[in-house]
Amino acid sequence: MVADERPPRSRPPDLTAPRRPNRDAGAELTAADRDASAELTAADRDACAELTAGLRAAYDAAADGWADGPGPMYTPLAQELAAAAPAPLAGATVLDLGAGLGDAGRAALAAGARQVVAADLSATMLRGGATAARPGQPMPHPVAADATALPFRDRSFDVVLAAFCLNHLADLTAGLAEARRVGAALAASMFAPGWTHPAKDAVDQVLRAFGYRPPAWHAALNPGSRASDPAQLTAAAAAAGFARVQVHTADVPTGLSTPAELASWHGPRRPVHGIT
């Protein structure tokens, strides 16, 4: 998905500024949207906080093995996303949202971005990105942050790249509104609706046979179910205030082919008792 709202900027992001209320991003929401947001109960907020904590813990635990496990799958996908950015990356200030190890951010730097910030809920993943980088390779500036409450001033970035980030948000519209608040344009990626792979299905079957069950955050979010649906994604982006939204599907070669490579990509994020 690519979306844009404002002309590109040239001012570098303020990395230390306190977050201001999201007035600008909410200005175009309807009264019904605002009323629905106001009606969130304490239980809803607690549930969101619990999901966020579970998500952070899961990726903290996965960080050490990410570069040699799922990482090789997501690197070319992040590079494809950077190539599809709706505004030029050369000379731009870029936010890599939900950065993980920072693949999209490094792709932006390789494309000539002037400054890149990598924001992720998991500080451990951000540290893993620095460890996995090649000697002398330019790196994004890491900032541990929640995608729905970013610590940046309005319009800090020319482009926001969100590689497989939106599908992890309990509140998709809130995350898109934050991306719009801090950036002039957004490019986001996720797996296409209904997409699967024989290796994924085989690994799922083996894991279930050994008693593995997805963690609570995964079962609740069902990653990809909303963010991958073109109609829901377009509606959420419009509700977040984006004026121009395009959604398209692309086939991206990953270079992974062996059973071991594919199993490493989709293997469990935590050790499963009885599986080696």
Contacts in CASP RR format, 6 or more apart in sequence:
PFRMAT RR
TARGET T0000
AUTHOR 0000-0000-0000
METHOD contacts of the structure
MODEL  1
MVADERPPRSRPPDLTAPRRPNRDAGAELTAADRDASAELTAADRDACAE
LTAGLRAAYDAAADGWADGPGPMYTPLAQELAAAAPAPLAGATVLDLGAG
LGDAGRAALAAGARQVVAADLSATMLRGGATAARPGQPMPHPVAADATAL
PFRDRSFDVVLAAFCLNHLADLTAGLAEARRVGAALAASMFAPGWTHPAK
DAVDQVLRAFGYRPPAWHAALNPGSRASDPAQLTAAAAAAGFARVQVHTA
DVPTGLSTPAELASWHGPRRPVHGIT
1 186 0 8 1.000
1 187 0 8 1.000
1 188 0 8 1.000
1 189 0 8 1.000
1 233 0 8 1.000
1 234 0 8 1.000
1 237 0 8 1.000
1 245 0 8 1.000
1 246 0 8 1.000
1 247 0 8 1.000
2 84 0 8 1.000
2 85 0 8 1.000
2 86 0 8 1.000
2 185 0 8 1.000
2 186 0 8 1.000
2 187 0 8 1.000
2 188 0 8 1.000
2 245 0 8 1.000
2 246 0 8 1.000
3 86 0 8 1.000
3 176 0 8 1.000
3 180 0 8 1.000
3 185 0 8 1.000
3 186 0 8 1.000
3 188 0 8 1.000
3 237 0 8 1.000
3 242 0 8 1.000
3 244 0 8 1.000
3 245 0 8 1.000
3 246 0 8 1.000
4 86 0 8 1.000
4 87 0 8 1.000
4 184 0 8 1.000
4 185 0 8 1.000
4 186 0 8 1.000
4 242 0 8 1.000
4 243 0 8 1.000
4 244 0 8 1.000
5 180 0 8 1.000
5 183 0 8 1.000
5 184 0 8 1.000
5 185 0 8 1.000
5 241 0 8 1.000
5 242 0 8 1.000
5 243 0 8 1.000
5 244 0 8 1.000
6 155 0 8 1.000
6 183 0 8 1.000
6 184 0 8 1.000
6 185 0 8 1.000
7 184 0 8 1.000
8 87 0 8 1.000
8 88 0 8 1.000
8 92 0 8 1.000
8 158 0 8 1.000
8 159 0 8 1.000
8 184 0 8 1.000
8 185 0 8 1.000
9 93 0 8 1.000
9 155 0 8 1.000
9 157 0 8 1.000
9 158 0 8 1.000
9 184 0 8 1.000
10 93 0 8 1.000
10 158 0 8 1.000
11 93 0 8 1.000
11 156 0 8 1.000
12 93 0 8 1.000
12 114 0 8 1.000
12 115 0 8 1.000
13 93 0 8 1.000
13 95 0 8 1.000
13 115 0 8 1.000
13 117 0 8 1.000
13 152 0 8 1.000
13 153 0 8 1.000
13 156 0 8 1.000
13 157 0 8 1.000
13 182 0 8 1.000
14 152 0 8 1.000
14 153 0 8 1.000
14 156 0 8 1.000
15 117 0 8 1.000
15 141 0 8 1.000
15 143 0 8 1.000
15 152 0 8 1.000
17 151 0 8 1.000
17 152 0 8 1.000
17 153 0 8 1.000
18 151 0 8 1.000
19 149 0 8 1.000
19 150 0 8 1.000
19 151 0 8 1.000
19 152 0 8 1.000
20 153 0 8 1.000
20 154 0 8 1.000
22 177 0 8 1.000
22 178 0 8 1.000
22 181 0 8 1.000
24 154 0 8 1.000
24 181 0 8 1.000
25 177 0 8 1.000
25 178 0 8 1.000
25 180 0 8 1.000
25 181 0 8 1.000
25 240 0 8 1.000
25 241 0 8 1.000
26 34 0 8 1.000
26 177 0 8 1.000
26 240 0 8 1.000
26 241 0 8 1.000
28 241 0 8 1.000
29 37 0 8 1.000
29 177 0 8 1.000
29 239 0 8 1.000
29 240 0 8 1.000
29 241 0 8 1.000
33 173 0 8 1.000
33 239 0 8 1.000
47 170 0 8 1.000
47 220 0 8 1.000
48 170 0 8 1.000
48 171 0 8 1.000
50 216 0 8 1.000
50 217 0 8 1.000
51 170 0 8 1.000
51 216 0 8 1.000
51 217 0 8 1.000
51 220 0 8 1.000
51 221 0 8 1.000
52 121 0 8 1.000
52 146 0 8 1.000
52 170 0 8 1.000
54 215 0 8 1.000
54 216 0 8 1.000
54 217 0 8 1.000
55 121 0 8 1.000
55 168 0 8 1.000
55 217 0 8 1.000
55 221 0 8 1.000
56 121 0 8 1.000
56 122 0 8 1.000
58 215 0 8 1.000
58 217 0 8 1.000
58 218 0 8 1.000
58 269 0 8 1.000
58 270 0 8 1.000
59 100 0 8 1.000
59 120 0 8 1.000
59 121 0 8 1.000
59 122 0 8 1.000
59 124 0 8 1.000
59 125 0 8 1.000
59 269 0 8 1.000
60 122 0 8 1.000
60 123 0 8 1.000
60 124 0 8 1.000
60 125 0 8 1.000
61 269 0 8 1.000
61 270 0 8 1.000
62 70 0 8 1.000
62 125 0 8 1.000
62 269 0 8 1.000
62 270 0 8 1.000
63 122 0 8 1.000
63 124 0 8 1.000
63 125 0 8 1.000
63 127 0 8 1.000
63 128 0 8 1.000
64 128 0 8 1.000
66 100 0 8 1.000
66 101 0 8 1.000
66 125 0 8 1.000
66 128 0 8 1.000
67 101 0 8 1.000
67 128 0 8 1.000
67 129 0 8 1.000
67 131 0 8 1.000
67 132 0 8 1.000
68 264 0 8 1.000
69 264 0 8 1.000
69 265 0 8 1.000
69 267 0 8 1.000
70 264 0 8 1.000
70 265 0 8 1.000
70 266 0 8 1.000
70 267 0 8 1.000
71 101 0 8 1.000
71 103 0 8 1.000
71 265 0 8 1.000
72 254 0 8 1.000
72 255 0 8 1.000
72 256 0 8 1.000
72 261 0 8 1.000
72 264 0 8 1.000
72 265 0 8 1.000
73 254 0 8 1.000
73 256 0 8 1.000
73 265 0 8 1.000
74 103 0 8 1.000
74 163 0 8 1.000
74 164 0 8 1.000
75 103 0 8 1.000
76 252 0 8 1.000
76 253 0 8 1.000
76 254 0 8 1.000
76 255 0 8 1.000
77 163 0 8 1.000
77 164 0 8 1.000
77 189 0 8 1.000
77 252 0 8 1.000
77 254 0 8 1.000
78 102 0 8 1.000
78 103 0 8 1.000
78 104 0 8 1.000
78 105 0 8 1.000
78 107 0 8 1.000
78 161 0 8 1.000
78 163 0 8 1.000
78 189 0 8 1.000
79 103 0 8 1.000
79 104 0 8 1.000
79 107 0 8 1.000
80 189 0 8 1.000
80 250 0 8 1.000
80 252 0 8 1.000
81 104 0 8 1.000
81 107 0 8 1.000
81 161 0 8 1.000
81 163 0 8 1.000
81 187 0 8 1.000
81 188 0 8 1.000
81 189 0 8 1.000
82 89 0 8 1.000
82 104 0 8 1.000
82 105 0 8 1.000
82 107 0 8 1.000
82 108 0 8 1.000
82 110 0 8 1.000
82 111 0 8 1.000
82 161 0 8 1.000
82 187 0 8 1.000
83 107 0 8 1.000
83 111 0 8 1.000
84 187 0 8 1.000
84 250 0 8 1.000
85 108 0 8 1.000
85 159 0 8 1.000
85 161 0 8 1.000
85 185 0 8 1.000
85 187 0 8 1.000
86 159 0 8 1.000
86 185 0 8 1.000
86 186 0 8 1.000
86 187 0 8 1.000
86 246 0 8 1.000
87 158 0 8 1.000
87 159 0 8 1.000
87 184 0 8 1.000
87 185 0 8 1.000
89 108 0 8 1.000
89 111 0 8 1.000
89 112 0 8 1.000
89 113 0 8 1.000
89 159 0 8 1.000
90 111 0 8 1.000
90 112 0 8 1.000
90 113 0 8 1.000
91 112 0 8 1.000
91 113 0 8 1.000
91 114 0 8 1.000
92 108 0 8 1.000
92 112 0 8 1.000
92 113 0 8 1.000
92 114 0 8 1.000
92 157 0 8 1.000
92 158 0 8 1.000
92 159 0 8 1.000
93 113 0 8 1.000
93 114 0 8 1.000
93 115 0 8 1.000
93 116 0 8 1.000
93 117 0 8 1.000
93 156 0 8 1.000
93 157 0 8 1.000
93 158 0 8 1.000
93 159 0 8 1.000
94 105 0 8 1.000
94 108 0 8 1.000
94 113 0 8 1.000
94 115 0 8 1.000
94 116 0 8 1.000
94 117 0 8 1.000
94 157 0 8 1.000
94 158 0 8 1.000
94 159 0 8 1.000
94 160 0 8 1.000
94 161 0 8 1.000
95 116 0 8 1.000
95 117 0 8 1.000
95 119 0 8 1.000
95 152 0 8 1.000
95 156 0 8 1.000
95 157 0 8 1.000
95 159 0 8 1.000
95 160 0 8 1.000
95 161 0 8 1.000
95 179 0 8 1.000
95 182 0 8 1.000
95 183 0 8 1.000
96 102 0 8 1.000
96 104 0 8 1.000
96 105 0 8 1.000
96 108 0 8 1.000
96 116 0 8 1.000
96 117 0 8 1.000
96 118 0 8 1.000
96 119 0 8 1.000
96 140 0 8 1.000
96 161 0 8 1.000
96 163 0 8 1.000
97 119 0 8 1.000
97 147 0 8 1.000
97 160 0 8 1.000
97 161 0 8 1.000
97 162 0 8 1.000
97 165 0 8 1.000
97 179 0 8 1.000
98 118 0 8 1.000
98 119 0 8 1.000
98 120 0 8 1.000
98 121 0 8 1.000
98 147 0 8 1.000
98 162 0 8 1.000
98 163 0 8 1.000
98 165 0 8 1.000
98 168 0 8 1.000
99 105 0 8 1.000
99 118 0 8 1.000
99 119 0 8 1.000
99 120 0 8 1.000
99 125 0 8 1.000
99 126 0 8 1.000
99 140 0 8 1.000
99 142 0 8 1.000
99 163 0 8 1.000
100 118 0 8 1.000
100 120 0 8 1.000
100 122 0 8 1.000
100 125 0 8 1.000
100 126 0 8 1.000
100 129 0 8 1.000
101 125 0 8 1.000
101 126 0 8 1.000
101 128 0 8 1.000
101 129 0 8 1.000
101 132 0 8 1.000
102 118 0 8 1.000
102 120 0 8 1.000
102 126 0 8 1.000
102 129 0 8 1.000
102 140 0 8 1.000
103 163 0 8 1.000
104 161 0 8 1.000
104 163 0 8 1.000
105 113 0 8 1.000
105 116 0 8 1.000
105 118 0 8 1.000
105 140 0 8 1.000
105 161 0 8 1.000
106 116 0 8 1.000
106 133 0 8 1.000
106 137 0 8 1.000
106 138 0 8 1.000
106 139 0 8 1.000
106 140 0 8 1.000
108 116 0 8 1.000
108 140 0 8 1.000
108 159 0 8 1.000
108 161 0 8 1.000
109 116 0 8 1.000
109 138 0 8 1.000
109 139 0 8 1.000
109 140 0 8 1.000
110 138 0 8 1.000
115 141 0 8 1.000
116 140 0 8 1.000
116 141 0 8 1.000
117 140 0 8 1.000
117 141 0 8 1.000
117 142 0 8 1.000
117 143 0 8 1.000
117 152 0 8 1.000
117 157 0 8 1.000
118 126 0 8 1.000
118 140 0 8 1.000
118 141 0 8 1.000
118 142 0 8 1.000
118 143 0 8 1.000
119 142 0 8 1.000
119 143 0 8 1.000
119 144 0 8 1.000
119 145 0 8 1.000
119 147 0 8 1.000
119 150 0 8 1.000
120 126 0 8 1.000
120 142 0 8 1.000
120 144 0 8 1.000
120 145 0 8 1.000
121 144 0 8 1.000
121 145 0 8 1.000
121 146 0 8 1.000
121 147 0 8 1.000
122 144 0 8 1.000
123 142 0 8 1.000
123 144 0 8 1.000
126 142 0 8 1.000
126 143 0 8 1.000
126 144 0 8 1.000
127 142 0 8 1.000
129 139 0 8 1.000
130 139 0 8 1.000
130 142 0 8 1.000
133 139 0 8 1.000
143 151 0 8 1.000
145 151 0 8 1.000
147 162 0 8 1.000
147 165 0 8 1.000
147 169 0 8 1.000
147 175 0 8 1.000
147 178 0 8 1.000
147 179 0 8 1.000
148 169 0 8 1.000
148 171 0 8 1.000
148 174 0 8 1.000
148 175 0 8 1.000
148 178 0 8 1.000
149 178 0 8 1.000
150 178 0 8 1.000
150 181 0 8 1.000
150 182 0 8 1.000
152 182 0 8 1.000
153 182 0 8 1.000
154 181 0 8 1.000
154 182 0 8 1.000
155 181 0 8 1.000
155 182 0 8 1.000
155 183 0 8 1.000
155 184 0 8 1.000
156 182 0 8 1.000
156 183 0 8 1.000
157 182 0 8 1.000
157 183 0 8 1.000
157 184 0 8 1.000
158 183 0 8 1.000
158 184 0 8 1.000
158 185 0 8 1.000
159 183 0 8 1.000
159 184 0 8 1.000
159 185 0 8 1.000
159 186 0 8 1.000
159 187 0 8 1.000
160 179 0 8 1.000
160 182 0 8 1.000
160 183 0 8 1.000
160 185 0 8 1.000
160 186 0 8 1.000
160 187 0 8 1.000
161 186 0 8 1.000
161 187 0 8 1.000
161 188 0 8 1.000
162 179 0 8 1.000
162 186 0 8 1.000
162 187 0 8 1.000
162 188 0 8 1.000
162 189 0 8 1.000
163 188 0 8 1.000
163 189 0 8 1.000
164 189 0 8 1.000
164 190 0 8 1.000
164 191 0 8 1.000
165 188 0 8 1.000
166 172 0 8 1.000
166 175 0 8 1.000
166 176 0 8 1.000
166 188 0 8 1.000
166 190 0 8 1.000
166 227 0 8 1.000
166 233 0 8 1.000
167 190 0 8 1.000
167 191 0 8 1.000
167 221 0 8 1.000
167 223 0 8 1.000
167 224 0 8 1.000
167 225 0 8 1.000
167 226 0 8 1.000
167 227 0 8 1.000
167 228 0 8 1.000
168 221 0 8 1.000
168 223 0 8 1.000
169 175 0 8 1.000
169 221 0 8 1.000
169 227 0 8 1.000
170 220 0 8 1.000
170 221 0 8 1.000
172 226 0 8 1.000
172 227 0 8 1.000
172 232 0 8 1.000
172 233 0 8 1.000
172 236 0 8 1.000
173 236 0 8 1.000
173 239 0 8 1.000
173 240 0 8 1.000
174 240 0 8 1.000
175 240 0 8 1.000
176 186 0 8 1.000
176 236 0 8 1.000
176 237 0 8 1.000
176 239 0 8 1.000
176 240 0 8 1.000
176 242 0 8 1.000
177 239 0 8 1.000
177 240 0 8 1.000
177 241 0 8 1.000
179 186 0 8 1.000
179 188 0 8 1.000
179 240 0 8 1.000
180 186 0 8 1.000
180 240 0 8 1.000
180 241 0 8 1.000
180 242 0 8 1.000
186 242 0 8 1.000
188 227 0 8 1.000
190 224 0 8 1.000
190 227 0 8 1.000
190 228 0 8 1.000
191 224 0 8 1.000
191 228 0 8 1.000
192 228 0 8 1.000
192 249 0 8 1.000
193 228 0 8 1.000
193 229 0 8 1.000
193 230 0 8 1.000
194 228 0 8 1.000
195 228 0 8 1.000
197 262 0 8 1.000
197 266 0 8 1.000
199 259 0 8 1.000
199 262 0 8 1.000
199 263 0 8 1.000
199 265 0 8 1.000
199 266 0 8 1.000
200 262 0 8 1.000
200 266 0 8 1.000
202 263 0 8 1.000
203 262 0 8 1.000
203 263 0 8 1.000
203 266 0 8 1.000
203 267 0 8 1.000
204 266 0 8 1.000
206 275 0 8 1.000
207 267 0 8 1.000
207 268 0 8 1.000
207 272 0 8 1.000
207 275 0 8 1.000
210 272 0 8 1.000
210 273 0 8 1.000
210 274 0 8 1.000
210 275 0 8 1.000
211 272 0 8 1.000
212 268 0 8 1.000
212 272 0 8 1.000
212 275 0 8 1.000
213 219 0 8 1.000
215 270 0 8 1.000
226 232 0 8 1.000
226 233 0 8 1.000
226 236 0 8 1.000
227 233 0 8 1.000
230 247 0 8 1.000
233 245 0 8 1.000
233 247 0 8 1.000
234 245 0 8 1.000
234 247 0 8 1.000
237 245 0 8 1.000
238 245 0 8 1.000
256 262 0 8 1.000
256 265 0 8 1.000
268 275 0 8 1.000
END
